[in-house]
Structures are given as structure tokens and as C-alpha cells.
């Protein structure tokens, strides 16, 4: 009986700790594909972006990975990545740079990890696209929660965007 009580107590602690973590931190993800670009792009690139926002919404850690599944063009040329404001099927202006231009591009794996703060936000009203101003990280997070942002990776072959994914809240851990 003591073992059952101990296990029950430990499980309760784990659940409470997990709930406290998920209530404090916000997590988002995006699965990037060429067919989400506007207009759509045919490629074999697989990419994903993960974002974690601290409780006071002053820092956002992110990881962006892309692999060129043997595509002949892939991310060759000048590659760069951004967060944009825009709903599904709608292009919008850059809100934050996830990477600068990579002269010479990437053939194979592209991976970047970094942290965004207010200093990284491109001051943009986004009024024409999402009827919302984005000048701080907190405002960007609000737009992400509303499903009004996407991330994409650019290339010489497709300077408007090679692969794109709408940013959605990751509620699996909540």
C-alpha cells in the first residue's frame, strides 16, 4: 500500500510540475513545405521550426531545421529565413530575421538555433495583412497565438520563399 501511495504522490508531483511549466512557457511549431508558399513551390525540402517563449514574453528561443531531400535546387544560392505576419495563403512583411543571407546557400542540412528579443523585431504595423501592429516580441507572440504568422526560408531560385509553414501553438505539452 505504501508503494502505491508513493507512486501516486510522485505522479501528482510530476503532473503539477508539468502543468506549472506549460502554464508559464508558450511553445509553437511550424512544419514548412513548398506547397504552403504563395504561390506554391515544388521541392523536396523538409523543414520545421520550434519556438519557446519565456513567461514574461521577453525572449523566444527557436530552432529551425531544413534538409534538402536530394532536390536538385534545394536551398542552393542565397538562403535566409524569417518570421512574417500573414494568415494561411497570405504573404506579409518580415517581422523577425531567423537568419541573415547565407552567401553560397546550403546544400544538405540547414540548422540554426538562437534567441529573439524586442531588439530583433522589425518594427512593422502589419495592418495591411493582419490588422495588427507588431513592434515588440509580446505583440509577435499575440499574433502567433492568433495564427497570423508564418516562417519561411528563401533561396535564389525562389526569392519570395522556397518553403513555408504557418506557426501554431504546440498544445501537446499543455
N, C-alpha and C positions, 0 to 999 in steps of 0.2 A: 504494500500500500504506500509506503514511504517513497518508493521508486516512482510510482505513478504520480504522486503529488509533486515530487521533484521535477519530473519531466513536464508536467502541466505548468508548473511555475516557470521553468525555463522557456517553454514555448510562449507563454504570456509575455515574458520579458522581451523575447525576440520580436513578437508582434508589435508591442508598444514601441520598441526602439525603431523598428522598420517604419511604423506609422509616423513617428516624430521626424525621421529623416525625410520621408516623402512629402510631409506637410511643409517642410522648410525649403527643400530644394525642388526646382522645377526641371524636368527633363524633356527634351524634344528630340525628334529624329526626322530624317528625310531620306527617302530612297530615290536616288537620281537615275533617270532614264532619258534616252533621247526622245522618246515619244511624248514626254511631258513638255518639251520645248515648244515655243510658239514662234514660227511653225515647227512641226516635229522634225527630228533629225534621226536618220537611220544610222546606228552604230552598234558596236558590241561592248560598250563600256558598262561596267558595273560600278556603282558608286553609292556611298552612304555618308551621311553626316549625323553626328551626335552632338547635342548641346546640353550643358548642365549649368543652371543659373543659381547663384547663391541666394540665401533667404532675403537679403535686402535689395536684390536685383541690381547690384553694382558691378558684378563680374560674371562673365559667361565663359566657361571653358568649352572648347569644341575640338572635335576630331573629324577630319574629312579624309576619306579614303576613296581612291578610284583605281580600277585596274582595267587596262586595255586588253580585253579578252582576245588578243590576236588580230584586232581590227587593223586594216592597213593604214588608216589615217590616225585613229585614236586621238591622243592629245599631243600629237606632234606639232611643232611650231610654238607660238607663244601661248602659254596656258596661264590662266588666272582664275580665281574663284571669289564669289561674293554672296552676300545675302541681299535680296531685292525685296521691295514691297510690291505685292500683286497677288490677286486671287488666282485660283486654278484657271489656266487658259488666258491669263492676262500678264503682259510684260510690264515691268515697272522699273523705276530708278534704283541705283545701288544705295543701300543703307549702311553696309559694312563690308570691308575687304577682308576676306578669309586668307587670301594670299595675293601677293603682287604678281606682276607678269614674270613668268619663268622663261627667260630667253632661252631658246633652244627647245622648249617644251619638255614633254615627258613621254617616254615610250615604255610602257610597262606599268609599274606601280607609282601612284601619286599619293602621298600621305602627309598631312600637316596637322599639328596639334598646337593650340595657342589659347590665349585668354583675351577676351574682348572687354573693354570698359567704355565709359562715356567718351573717352578720348578717341576711340575707334569708330564712333558713329559719324557717318557722313550726314551732316545736317540737311534734312530733306523733308519737305512737308508731306509728300506722298498724297496730297489732297486730290490730285487728278486720278490716282489709281485706287486708293483705299479710303479716301476721305478722312485721313488721319495724319497728324504731324508726328514725325519721328526725329527727335533731336537728342534723345537720351537712351541709354540701354533699357531703362524701365519702359519707355514708350515702345521700343522694339519688342520687348517681351510681351507687352499688351497686344501688339499686332500679331505676334507669333501665337498667342493664346486664341486669338480670333481667327486663325487660319489664313492670315493675309500676307504671309511672307513665303519666299522660296529661296533655295540656294541653287546656284548653278556654276558650272565650270565652262570656261571659254577656250577656244582654240583658234588657230589661224584659219582652219577650214570652215569653222562656224563661229565667227567673232561675236555674234549675238548670244551664243550659247551652244555648247556641244551636248551637255546633259544637264537635267534639271530635276529638282524634287521639291514638292511643297513641304514646308516644315509643319509638323504636327506634334502635339503634346504626346509624350510617351507615358501613357497611363498604366502600363503593365506593372510598374513598380509601386503604384499608389494603392 
